[in-house]
Amino acid sequence: MATIRRRGDSWFAQVKKSGVRRSKSFSTKGMAQKWAIKTERDIELGEIGLSPKSTGGHTLAEAAKRYNTEQGHSFSRSKMEHLKRAVKVWGDVRLESAQQVDIQKIFAASKYAGTSLELALATIGGVVKYARTVWLWEVSEQPWHDTSNAMKRRGAIKPINRRTRRCSPDEEQAIASHWLSNVVPHSVVPFLIDTPMRSGELAALRWDDVERKDANKFIVTIRERKGTKADDRVPLLGRSGPIMEGWWASRGNTGFVLGADQGLLYRAFKKATDAADIKDMVMHDLRHEGISRLFDAGWNIPQVAVVSGHRSWEHLKRYTHISAEDLLFG
């Protein structure tokens, strides 16, 4: 059975038939469909069969390179950096024979920052899982997970202090007043507060995924959302609707709504906050502010989750800013 779906600027095709799995990315849907038809036929004819058992020759560097080729278009900038740094440290490790003790020894001999270790090991685990399930390599992500757990117990991995920085209305106004970019519109700031999607999700948004329901009323589809890899339909709230209306009226032939990647958004935002002399604020704080405002306005968890994409209360509760005193004294 073939599955074909769009991922970023490319089309990802995967064939599963008779226990055989093959996948590849293409620049057009037509190319992906032709490849899928040919691959299914080759499997039926026996020209493509189950991969032989690995003989221990795959390194993390080899796996990461192939993984990046097939999946890199959907990576966030931070995930890409974690993968690059991890390959520098563990790139020569043979995945089929990886052991927890060896992974820890290599880390101890490197200059890798412990604060990033958990994310690095989680990223490697994702690569190895992909190699096992998609390429059918005889590898396991368990040694990497075991290493993460062991190093947490040793204190080498510290608990992540999640940011709670909010953006006040005065700070929002100051950012707009000091906006310097001619490429990224300053309206992305109120847009990402009122409809608190991730900046990478906005950068990747295509006009094909924008539904205009009425004047200033839109629903957008966020493809393969982080955390679930599911497609989410999200309503544009507050100022985001009129902002999208303006973008809609002036849209050209480009496939993307903004025509600016996430890196450009980051740089434009930082220039504005620096010019406004606003300290300790990053673009992702706009999402925190927006979700917090929804809870402040009385939205319940399922309603907020439709917009934010969170699937658990554990991840959402840090946006509520509710204390024991709030409940006791009202």
C-alpha positions as CSV (number, residue, x, y, z in Angstrom):
1,M,0.0,0.0,0.0
2,A,1.4,3.4,-1.0
3,T,1.1,6.6,1.1
4,I,1.9,9.9,-0.5
5,R,1.8,13.2,1.4
6,R,3.3,16.6,1.2
7,R,6.1,17.5,3.6
8,G,7.3,21.1,3.3
9,D,8.5,21.7,-0.3
10,S,8.6,18.0,-1.2
11,W,6.4,15.0,-1.5
12,F,7.0,11.9,0.7
13,A,6.1,8.5,-0.7
14,Q,6.1,5.3,1.3
15,V,5.3,1.8,0.1
16,K,4.3,-1.1,2.5
17,K,3.7,-4.4,0.8
18,S,4.3,-8.0,1.7
19,G,6.4,-7.0,4.7
20,V,8.6,-4.8,2.6
21,R,8.9,-1.0,3.3
22,R,10.4,1.6,1.1
23,S,10.3,5.4,1.2
24,K,11.6,8.3,-0.7
25,S,11.0,12.1,-1.2
26,F,10.3,13.9,-4.5
27,S,9.9,17.4,-5.7
28,T,6.5,16.7,-7.3
29,K,3.5,14.6,-6.5
30,G,3.6,13.0,-10.0
31,M,7.1,11.7,-9.5
32,A,6.2,10.3,-6.1
33,Q,3.2,8.5,-7.6
34,K,5.2,7.0,-10.5
35,W,7.9,5.8,-8.0
36,A,5.3,4.2,-5.7
37,I,3.6,2.3,-8.6
38,K,7.0,1.0,-9.9
39,T,8.1,0.1,-6.4
40,E,4.9,-1.9,-5.7
41,R,5.3,-3.7,-9.0
42,D,8.9,-4.6,-8.2
43,I,7.9,-6.0,-4.9
44,E,5.3,-8.1,-6.5
45,L,7.8,-9.4,-9.0
46,G,10.3,-10.2,-6.3
47,E,12.9,-7.7,-7.5
48,I,12.7,-5.9,-4.2
49,G,12.6,-8.1,-1.0
50,L,13.1,-7.9,2.7
51,S,16.4,-6.3,3.6
52,P,19.0,-8.8,4.8
53,K,20.0,-8.7,8.4
54,S,22.6,-6.0,9.1
55,T,26.1,-7.1,9.6
56,G,27.0,-4.2,11.9
57,G,28.2,-1.7,9.4
58,H,25.9,1.3,10.0
59,T,27.2,4.3,11.9
60,L,25.2,7.0,13.4
61,A,26.7,9.5,10.9
62,E,25.5,7.3,8.0
63,A,22.0,7.0,9.5
64,A,21.8,10.7,10.2
65,K,22.8,11.7,6.7
66,R,20.2,9.5,5.1
67,Y,17.6,10.5,7.7
68,N,18.3,14.2,7.0
69,T,17.8,13.5,3.2
70,E,14.4,12.0,3.8
71,Q,13.1,14.0,6.7
72,G,15.3,17.1,7.0
73,H,12.8,19.4,5.3
74,S,10.5,19.1,8.4
75,F,13.2,19.7,11.0
76,S,13.1,22.8,13.2
77,R,16.3,24.7,13.4
78,S,17.0,23.5,16.9
79,K,16.5,19.8,16.0
80,M,18.9,20.3,13.1
81,E,21.5,21.7,15.4
82,H,21.0,18.9,18.0
83,L,21.5,16.3,15.2
84,K,24.7,18.0,13.9
85,R,26.3,18.2,17.3
86,A,25.3,14.7,18.2
87,V,26.9,13.3,15.0
88,K,30.2,15.1,15.9
89,V,30.3,13.2,19.2
90,W,28.7,9.8,18.4
91,G,29.0,9.7,14.6
92,D,31.3,6.7,14.6
93,V,29.2,4.6,16.9
94,R,27.9,1.4,15.2
95,L,24.2,1.4,15.8
96,E,23.8,-2.4,15.7
97,S,26.3,-2.9,18.5
98,A,25.7,0.4,20.5
99,Q,25.9,-0.1,24.3
100,Q,24.9,2.3,27.0
101,V,28.4,2.1,28.6
102,D,30.1,3.1,25.4
103,I,27.7,5.9,24.7
104,Q,28.4,7.3,28.2
105,K,32.2,6.9,27.8
106,I,32.2,8.8,24.5
107,F,30.2,11.6,26.1
108,A,32.5,11.8,29.1
109,A,35.5,12.2,26.7
110,S,33.9,14.9,24.7
111,K,33.3,18.6,25.5
112,Y,29.5,18.2,24.9
113,A,27.4,20.4,27.1
114,G,25.4,18.4,29.5
115,T,22.5,20.8,29.3
116,S,21.8,19.7,25.7
117,L,22.4,16.0,26.3
118,E,18.8,14.9,26.8
119,L,17.6,16.6,23.6
120,A,20.6,15.1,21.7
121,L,19.9,11.6,22.9
122,A,16.2,11.9,22.2
123,T,17.0,13.1,18.6
124,I,19.3,10.1,18.1
125,G,16.7,7.8,19.4
126,G,14.3,9.2,16.8
127,V,16.9,8.6,14.0
128,V,17.4,5.0,15.2
129,K,13.7,4.3,15.5
130,Y,13.2,5.6,11.9
131,A,16.1,3.3,10.7
132,R,14.4,0.3,12.4
133,T,10.9,0.9,11.3
134,V,11.3,2.4,7.8
135,W,14.6,1.0,6.6
136,L,14.3,-2.3,8.5
137,W,17.7,-2.0,10.0
138,E,18.4,-4.4,12.9
139,V,19.0,-1.6,15.4
140,S,17.5,-0.5,18.7
141,E,16.9,2.9,20.2
142,Q,16.9,1.4,23.7
143,P,20.6,2.0,24.5
144,W,20.1,5.7,23.8
145,H,17.0,5.9,26.0
146,D,18.8,3.9,28.8
147,T,21.7,6.3,28.6
148,S,19.4,9.3,29.0
149,N,17.8,7.7,32.1
150,A,21.1,6.7,33.6
151,M,22.6,10.2,33.2
152,K,19.5,11.8,34.7
153,R,20.0,9.6,37.8
154,R,23.7,10.6,37.9
155,G,22.8,14.3,37.6
156,A,24.6,14.8,34.3
157,I,21.2,15.7,32.8
158,K,19.4,18.5,34.7
159,P,15.7,19.1,34.6
160,I,14.7,21.5,31.8
161,N,13.6,24.9,33.2
162,R,10.7,25.7,30.9
163,R,10.4,29.4,30.0
164,T,7.4,31.3,31.4
165,R,8.3,34.7,29.8
166,R,5.3,36.7,28.7
167,C,5.0,39.6,26.3
168,S,3.1,42.6,27.8
169,P,1.0,44.9,25.6
170,D,3.6,47.7,26.1
171,E,6.4,45.4,25.0
172,E,4.3,44.3,22.0
173,Q,3.8,47.9,21.0
174,A,7.5,48.7,21.5
175,I,8.4,45.8,19.2
176,A,6.1,47.0,16.5
177,S,7.5,50.5,16.8
178,H,11.1,49.3,16.4
179,W,10.4,46.7,13.6
180,L,13.3,47.0,11.1
181,S,12.7,44.1,8.6
182,N,11.4,44.9,5.2
183,V,11.0,41.2,4.4
184,V,9.0,39.9,7.4
185,P,5.9,42.0,8.2
186,H,5.6,43.2,11.8
187,S,2.1,41.9,11.9
188,V,3.5,38.4,12.6
189,V,3.8,39.5,16.2
190,P,0.1,40.1,16.9
191,F,-0.7,37.2,14.7
192,L,1.4,34.7,16.7
193,I,0.0,36.1,20.0
194,D,-3.7,35.9,19.0
195,T,-3.4,32.6,17.2
196,P,-0.5,31.0,19.1
197,M,1.0,28.6,16.6
198,R,4.7,28.1,16.4
199,S,6.8,30.4,14.3
200,G,8.0,27.5,12.2
201,E,4.4,26.5,11.5
202,L,3.6,30.0,10.3
203,A,6.7,30.0,8.1
204,A,5.7,26.7,6.5
205,L,2.1,27.6,6.0
206,R,1.0,27.4,2.3
207,W,-1.9,29.1,0.6
208,D,-3.3,25.6,-0.2
209,D,-3.8,25.1,3.5
210,V,-5.7,28.4,4.1
211,E,-9.5,28.2,4.0
212,R,-11.3,31.6,3.8
213,K,-14.7,31.1,5.4
214,D,-15.9,34.7,5.4
215,A,-14.4,38.2,5.6
216,N,-11.7,38.1,8.3
217,K,-12.6,34.5,9.1
218,F,-10.1,31.7,8.3
219,I,-9.1,28.2,9.2
220,V,-5.6,27.0,8.4
221,T,-4.3,23.4,8.3
222,I,-1.0,22.8,10.0
223,R,0.6,19.8,8.4
224,E,2.1,17.0,10.5
225,R,2.1,19.1,13.7
226,K,5.0,18.7,16.1
227,G,4.3,16.1,18.8
228,T,1.7,14.1,17.0
229,K,2.6,14.3,13.3
230,A,-1.1,14.8,12.6
231,D,-2.7,17.5,10.5
232,D,-4.5,20.1,12.6
233,R,-7.2,22.5,11.5
234,V,-6.8,25.7,13.5
235,P,-9.1,28.8,13.5
236,L,-7.5,32.2,13.3
237,L,-8.5,34.2,16.3
238,G,-8.6,37.9,17.2
239,R,-6.4,40.1,15.1
240,S,-5.0,37.1,13.2
241,G,-8.2,37.0,11.0
242,P,-7.9,40.6,9.7
243,I,-4.1,40.2,9.3
244,M,-4.6,37.1,7.2
245,E,-7.3,39.0,5.2
246,G,-4.7,41.5,4.3
247,W,-2.2,38.9,3.3
248,W,-4.9,37.1,1.3
249,A,-5.8,40.2,-0.7
250,S,-2.2,40.7,-1.7
251,R,-1.1,37.1,-2.2
252,G,0.9,36.4,-5.3
253,N,2.0,33.2,-7.1
254,T,4.2,32.1,-4.2
255,G,3.1,28.9,-2.5
256,F,3.8,30.1,0.9
257,V,1.8,32.7,2.9
258,L,4.8,34.6,4.2
259,G,7.6,33.7,1.8
260,A,10.1,33.9,4.7
261,D,11.6,31.0,6.5
262,Q,11.8,30.5,10.3
263,G,15.4,31.9,10.4
264,L,14.2,35.2,8.9
265,L,11.4,35.4,11.4
266,Y,13.9,34.9,14.3
267,R,16.3,37.5,13.0
268,A,13.6,40.1,12.4
269,F,12.2,39.6,15.8
270,K,15.6,39.8,17.5
271,K,16.5,43.0,15.7
272,A,13.2,44.6,16.8
273,T,13.6,43.5,20.5
274,D,17.2,44.7,20.5
275,A,16.2,48.0,19.0
276,A,13.4,48.3,21.6
277,D,15.9,47.3,24.4
278,I,13.6,44.5,25.5
279,K,15.6,41.9,27.4
280,D,15.3,38.1,27.6
281,M,12.6,37.6,25.0
282,V,12.6,35.2,22.1
283,M,10.0,34.7,19.4
284,H,8.6,31.5,21.0
285,D,7.5,33.6,24.0
286,L,4.8,35.0,21.8
287,R,3.2,31.5,21.7
288,H,3.4,31.3,25.5
289,E,1.8,34.7,25.8
290,G,-1.0,33.8,23.4
291,I,-1.9,30.5,25.1
292,S,-1.8,32.2,28.5
293,R,-4.2,34.9,27.2
294,L,-6.6,32.2,26.1
295,F,-6.7,30.7,29.6
296,D,-6.9,34.2,31.1
297,A,-10.0,34.7,28.9
298,G,-11.7,31.6,30.4
299,W,-11.0,29.1,27.6
300,N,-11.0,25.5,28.8
301,I,-8.3,22.9,28.0
302,P,-10.0,21.2,25.0
303,Q,-10.6,24.6,23.4
304,V,-7.1,25.8,23.9
305,A,-5.7,22.5,22.7
306,V,-7.5,22.9,19.3
307,V,-5.4,26.1,18.7
308,S,-2.1,25.1,20.4
309,G,-1.9,21.5,19.3
310,H,-1.1,20.2,22.8
311,R,-2.3,16.8,23.5
312,S,-1.9,16.7,27.3
313,W,-2.7,18.8,30.4
314,E,0.8,18.2,31.6
315,H,2.2,20.4,28.7
316,L,-0.6,23.0,28.9
317,K,-0.8,23.6,32.6
318,R,2.3,25.8,32.7
319,Y,0.4,28.4,30.6
320,T,-2.4,28.8,33.2
321,H,-0.4,30.7,35.9
322,I,-2.8,29.5,38.5
323,S,-1.5,29.3,42.1
324,A,-2.9,27.6,45.2
325,E,-3.7,31.0,46.5
326,D,-5.8,31.8,43.4
327,L,-8.0,28.9,44.1
328,L,-8.2,29.5,47.9
329,F,-9.0,33.2,47.8
330,G,-10.6,33.5,44.3
